[in-house]
Amino acid sequence: MRKPVKWSSSSAVSDCANRPLAVATVDAVAFLRHPPLVLQRRNAFLILADDEIPNQMITRRTVSRILVTLGCVVLLVAAALHCLAYLKFSAPAVHVSNLSIALQSVFEVAFLSMAWSWMVLALIVLVVTFGEARLRTPIALICGFAVLIQAVFTVPMLGFFFGNEMIGAASLLIIIGCFLFRGSQVASRLPQVTT
């Protein structure tokens, strides 16, 4: 601890280090270099800085981001495989079929738009997760449940196959990661301290 400094005009002139102004300047510089635990105030809750968050919350946030990222990667891979499956298997079969040109075009649009929607949903989830958007949890949950609904409703029509299992697993990873991330946000808030 610092000893209190007695102010006198003779000591101010003779000893520069004992001046209160110098001490206050040093304290201000130290405060700017190492701010207190609370940096922001949102909705009457105080939020800890990232470097001051306890390890359990950092681990939970890291695990949630890993799960969401893994779900998005699986969804992007499923979209790429869906496009490749169209080009290699479905397109040649549709073009040699007796379907009219209009129905062939509808089949192509439906097949490729499904892959496009998966890509867009995965990218939206990645952006809101790592962009620290204010509504990141609800947006990511809506995207995850949208993909899960697609997986569930295509099973009765097409049966179980590799594509349904991939998008189902991706949606579950995103949803579980969102719920873990939501828990880490709530745990990182402290009640407001009044002085």
C-alpha positions as CSV (number, residue, x, y, z in Angstrom):
1,M,0.0,0.0,0.0
2,R,1.0,3.5,-0.7
3,K,1.7,5.8,2.3
4,P,-0.4,9.0,2.4
5,V,1.5,12.0,1.0
6,K,1.6,15.2,3.1
7,W,1.4,18.3,1.0
8,S,3.6,21.2,1.6
9,S,5.0,23.8,-0.7
10,S,8.6,23.1,0.2
11,S,8.3,19.4,-0.5
12,A,6.6,20.0,-3.8
13,V,9.5,22.0,-5.1
14,S,12.2,19.8,-3.6
15,D,10.8,16.3,-4.2
16,C,8.9,15.7,-7.5
17,A,7.9,12.2,-6.6
18,N,5.8,13.1,-3.6
19,R,3.5,15.5,-5.4
20,P,-0.1,14.3,-5.4
21,L,-0.4,15.3,-9.1
22,A,2.3,12.8,-10.0
23,V,0.7,10.1,-8.0
24,A,-2.7,10.8,-9.5
25,T,-1.2,10.7,-13.0
26,V,0.4,7.3,-12.3
27,D,-2.9,6.0,-10.9
28,A,-4.8,7.2,-14.0
29,V,-2.3,5.5,-16.3
30,A,-2.5,2.3,-14.3
31,F,-6.3,2.5,-14.4
32,L,-6.2,2.8,-18.2
33,R,-3.8,-0.1,-18.6
34,H,-5.7,-2.3,-16.2
35,P,-9.4,-1.3,-16.2
36,P,-11.7,-2.8,-13.5
37,L,-13.6,-6.0,-14.0
38,V,-16.7,-4.2,-15.3
39,L,-16.2,-2.6,-18.8
40,Q,-19.7,-2.4,-20.2
41,R,-23.2,-1.9,-18.9
42,R,-26.1,-3.4,-20.7
43,N,-29.7,-3.7,-19.5
44,A,-28.8,-3.0,-15.9
45,F,-26.4,-6.0,-15.8
46,L,-22.7,-5.6,-15.6
47,I,-20.7,-7.8,-18.0
48,L,-17.2,-9.0,-17.3
49,A,-14.4,-8.4,-19.8
50,D,-13.3,-11.4,-21.8
51,D,-10.0,-11.7,-20.0
52,E,-11.7,-11.5,-16.6
53,I,-14.3,-14.2,-17.2
54,P,-13.9,-17.2,-15.0
55,N,-12.5,-20.4,-16.7
56,Q,-15.8,-22.3,-16.5
57,M,-17.6,-19.7,-18.6
58,I,-14.7,-19.5,-21.1
59,T,-14.8,-23.2,-21.4
60,R,-18.5,-23.3,-21.9
61,R,-18.4,-20.5,-24.5
62,T,-15.6,-22.3,-26.3
63,V,-17.4,-25.6,-26.3
64,S,-20.6,-24.0,-27.6
65,R,-18.7,-22.2,-30.4
66,I,-17.0,-25.4,-31.3
67,L,-20.3,-27.3,-31.5
68,V,-22.0,-24.5,-33.5
69,T,-19.0,-24.4,-35.9
70,L,-18.9,-28.1,-36.3
71,G,-22.7,-28.1,-37.1
72,C,-22.2,-25.4,-39.7
73,V,-19.3,-27.3,-41.3
74,V,-21.4,-30.4,-41.5
75,L,-24.2,-28.4,-43.0
76,L,-21.9,-26.8,-45.6
77,V,-20.4,-30.3,-46.5
78,A,-24.0,-31.6,-46.8
79,A,-24.8,-28.7,-49.2
80,A,-21.7,-29.4,-51.3
81,L,-22.5,-33.1,-51.4
82,H,-26.1,-32.3,-52.4
83,C,-24.8,-30.2,-55.3
84,L,-22.4,-33.0,-56.3
85,A,-25.1,-35.6,-56.1
86,Y,-27.2,-33.5,-58.4
87,L,-24.5,-33.2,-61.0
88,K,-23.3,-36.8,-60.9
89,F,-26.5,-38.8,-60.4
90,S,-29.7,-36.8,-60.5
91,A,-29.2,-34.5,-63.4
92,P,-28.3,-37.3,-65.9
93,A,-31.2,-39.4,-64.8
94,V,-33.7,-36.4,-65.1
95,H,-32.4,-35.4,-68.5
96,V,-32.9,-38.9,-70.0
97,S,-36.4,-39.2,-68.4
98,N,-39.6,-38.6,-70.1
99,L,-40.3,-35.5,-68.0
100,S,-41.1,-32.3,-69.9
101,I,-38.4,-29.6,-70.0
102,A,-40.4,-27.5,-67.5
103,L,-40.5,-30.3,-64.9
104,Q,-36.8,-31.0,-65.4
105,S,-36.1,-27.3,-64.6
106,V,-38.3,-27.4,-61.5
107,F,-36.5,-30.5,-60.3
108,E,-33.1,-28.8,-60.9
109,V,-34.2,-25.6,-59.1
110,A,-35.7,-27.6,-56.1
111,F,-32.6,-29.8,-55.8
112,L,-30.1,-26.9,-55.9
113,S,-32.2,-24.4,-53.8
114,M,-32.2,-26.9,-51.0
115,A,-28.4,-26.9,-51.0
116,W,-28.4,-23.1,-51.3
117,S,-30.7,-22.8,-48.2
118,W,-28.3,-24.9,-46.2
119,M,-25.3,-22.8,-47.2
120,V,-27.1,-19.6,-46.3
121,L,-28.3,-20.9,-43.0
122,A,-24.9,-22.2,-42.0
123,L,-23.3,-18.8,-42.9
124,I,-25.9,-16.9,-41.0
125,V,-25.2,-19.0,-37.9
126,L,-21.5,-18.6,-38.2
127,V,-21.7,-14.8,-38.7
128,V,-24.0,-14.3,-35.7
129,T,-22.0,-16.6,-33.5
130,F,-18.6,-15.1,-34.0
131,G,-19.9,-11.6,-34.8
132,E,-21.2,-11.1,-31.3
133,A,-24.6,-10.0,-32.6
134,R,-27.1,-9.0,-29.9
135,L,-29.7,-11.6,-30.9
136,R,-27.2,-14.3,-31.8
137,T,-28.9,-17.0,-29.8
138,P,-32.4,-16.6,-31.2
139,I,-31.2,-16.2,-34.7
140,A,-29.0,-19.3,-34.5
141,L,-31.7,-21.3,-32.9
142,I,-34.2,-20.4,-35.6
143,C,-31.7,-21.5,-38.2
144,G,-30.9,-24.7,-36.4
145,F,-34.6,-25.6,-35.9
146,A,-35.3,-24.8,-39.6
147,V,-32.8,-27.3,-40.7
148,L,-34.1,-29.9,-38.2
149,I,-37.6,-29.4,-39.5
150,Q,-36.3,-30.1,-43.0
151,A,-34.6,-33.2,-41.9
152,V,-37.6,-34.5,-40.0
153,F,-40.2,-33.8,-42.7
154,T,-38.1,-35.4,-45.5
155,V,-37.7,-38.7,-43.6
156,P,-41.3,-39.9,-44.3
157,M,-41.1,-39.0,-48.0
158,L,-37.6,-40.2,-48.7
159,G,-36.7,-42.5,-45.8
160,F,-33.4,-42.4,-43.9
161,F,-30.3,-41.8,-45.9
162,F,-27.0,-40.1,-45.6
163,G,-28.2,-36.6,-46.4
164,N,-31.0,-36.6,-43.8
165,E,-28.6,-37.9,-41.2
166,M,-26.0,-35.2,-42.0
167,I,-28.4,-32.3,-41.8
168,G,-30.1,-33.7,-38.7
169,A,-26.8,-34.1,-36.9
170,A,-25.7,-30.6,-38.1
171,S,-29.0,-29.0,-36.8
172,L,-28.6,-30.8,-33.4
173,L,-25.0,-29.6,-33.0
174,I,-26.1,-26.0,-33.7
175,I,-29.1,-26.2,-31.3
176,I,-27.0,-27.8,-28.5
177,G,-24.3,-25.2,-29.0
178,C,-26.8,-22.4,-28.9
179,F,-28.2,-23.6,-25.6
180,L,-24.7,-23.9,-24.1
181,F,-23.8,-20.4,-25.3
182,R,-27.0,-19.0,-23.9
183,G,-26.1,-20.5,-20.5
184,S,-22.7,-18.9,-20.6
185,Q,-24.2,-15.5,-21.3
186,V,-26.5,-15.7,-18.3
187,A,-23.7,-17.0,-16.1
188,S,-21.4,-14.1,-17.0
189,R,-23.7,-11.4,-15.7
190,L,-23.4,-10.0,-12.3
191,P,-25.9,-8.0,-10.3
192,Q,-25.4,-4.3,-10.4
193,V,-23.2,-3.0,-7.6
194,T,-24.2,0.3,-6.1
195,T,-21.8,2.4,-4.2
